Amino acid sequence: MNLPNKLTIFRIILIVPFILILLGEGSEWGWYKAIFGGIQEYVDYIALAIFIAASLTDLIDGKIARKYNLVTNFGKFMDPLADKLLVSAALVALVDLGRISAWVVIIIISREFIISGFRLVAADNRVVIAASYWGKFKTVFQMVMVCMMIANIPQLQLVTDIVMWIALILTVVSLIDYLIKNKDVMKEQK
């Protein structure tokens, strides 16, 4: 197991549960207040730091894997999955906190399911589909949106809402772009 794969596993095993724990309301988890009761006012910032660290491990593991030729099939499969788990877990927790509407999260997560299914069909047809710029912009805005919503700074609520709408629009645009550019993948092979 090379370093990029370890960073991916770190994101999956450690980061996702910590984000859920730190962003949890506490009413469903009796132990939550016992552990975080004294630092409740800082929990959002701790969760934000963990989310940023997880996001940076995604950036770092990809650079290391490409620079040192450490790209593996495991990494190709697990790295995008870890990214989706990270963002999805944070978004679901943010719905629970009332910081984002469920319908927005459903659109974002649905896009990820659609693209993942599309990539499975493409892989079965031995077609590799590279990420587009729309998808990269979408990812950046989603990460910034999640960070702003975790931080929950009232003075930045308007900016947070604008970033959310941009992320949502980019989510839909990147899906449409992806499907149009790769429509031949869904055609039956003879």
N, C-alpha and C positions, 0 to 999 in steps of 0.2 A: 504494500500500500504506500504510494508515494505521497509527498507533501500536499499537492493539490487535492488529491482524494481525501486526505485526512481533514483538510479544511472544509471540504464539502460535507463530510460526515459530522464534523463539529457543528456546522450550521443545522443539520437535520436533527441530531440527537440532543444537543444542548440549547441551541438558540430558540427553536420553536417552542419547546416547553417553558423556557424562562419568560418569553414574551407573553405567553398565555397566563403564566402565573402572575407576572407583574401587572398585566393589564386586567386581570380578573377582578370582578366586582367585590368578591369576598363573601357575599351573602351565600353563595352556593358552596364555597370552600371554607369550612370552619377554621381551618388552620391558617388561613391567609392573614387575618388580622393579628393573630398571635405572632407570626413571623415578621410582618411588615408594619404592625401597629405604630411603632415609634418613629418610623420613617415614611409614613403614609404620604406626606406632602412631597416627598422626593421620588416616589415610585414611578411617576411618569418620566422623570428625567433618567432614572436608572433603566427603564424600559427603552427609552430613546437611545441611550448609549449602547445598549445591547443590540438594538436593531441596526444602528449605524455600524457597529463592529461586524455584525453578520453580513451586512451589505458590502462592507469593505473586503471581507474574506472572499466574497464572490468575485470581486474585481481582481484581487490578488491571486486567487487560485488559477484563474484563467490566464493571467499574464505569465505566471510561473510555468504552467503546463505548456504554453506555446513557446516560451523562450528556451526552455530546457528540453523540449521534445518529450514531455511527460504526458501527452494526451493518451488516454486509455478509453476503452469501450465503457468501463465502469463510470469514468468521469463524464463521458458524453451523455450517458443516461441519467446519472444521479445529479449532476450540476444543475441542469434546468429544473429537475424535480425539486431540488433543495430551494431554488429561487422561488418557485411557485408555492411551496409549503411556507416559506418565510413570509411572503407577502399575504398569502391567503390567511394564515394564522393571525397575523397582525390585523388584517381587515375584519375578520370575524370577531376578534376581541374588541375592535373599535365599534362594531355594530352593537355589541353587548353594552358598551359604555355610552351609547347614544351619540357618538361623534361622527358617524357616517350612516347614511340610509342603507338599509338592506338591499334595495333594488340596485344601487350603484355597485355594491359588492357582488351581487348576482351577475351583473353584466361583465364585470372584470373577471370573475372566476369562470364564467361561461366561455369567455373568449379563450382562456387558457386551456379549458377542456377541448374546445373545438380545434385549436391549433395543435394540441398534443395528439388528438385523434388523427388529424390530417398528416402529421409527421409520421405516425405509425404506418399509415397507408403508403406514404411516400417511401419510407424505409423498406417496406415489403416489396415495393417496385424498384428498389435499389436507386432511389432518387434522394439526393441530399439537398435539403432546402436551407439556404443560408438565411440568417436573420437580416431583416431589412432595417433601413434607417428609421422608418416609422415605428417599428418594434422597439428599437433602441431608445427613441425619444419617449415612447410610451413607458418603458421601464424606468427611465430617469424621472419622469413626472410622477409615476406611481410611488417611487421610493421617496421623493420629496414630499408628496401628499401624505404618505404614511407617517413620515417624520414629523410633519407639522401637526398632524392630528394626534400623535402620541404626546407631543410637547403641550398641546392644548393651551396655547397662549391666547387669551381673549382678545387682546389688542390686534392680533394677526388673523382674526376669524375671517374677515373679508378676503384676505390674500389666500388663506387656506381654502376657502370656497372656490376661488378662481382657479387655483392649482388643481383642485379636485375636478372641476369641469373640464379643464384642459386635459387632465389624465384620462377622464372618461371619453372625451372626444377622440383622443389619440388611440385609446383602446379599440374603439369601433373602427376608426380609419385604418389602423394597422391590421385589423382582422379582414376588412374588405380588401385592402391592398394585397394581403397574403393570399386570400382565396382567388382573387383575379389573376395574380401572377402565376399561381400554381394550379389553375383549374384543370390542366391536363392530368394531374395526379389522380383525380377521381374518375377518369375515364376507364372503362373496363379494358384490361389488357387481353390481347388475343394470343 
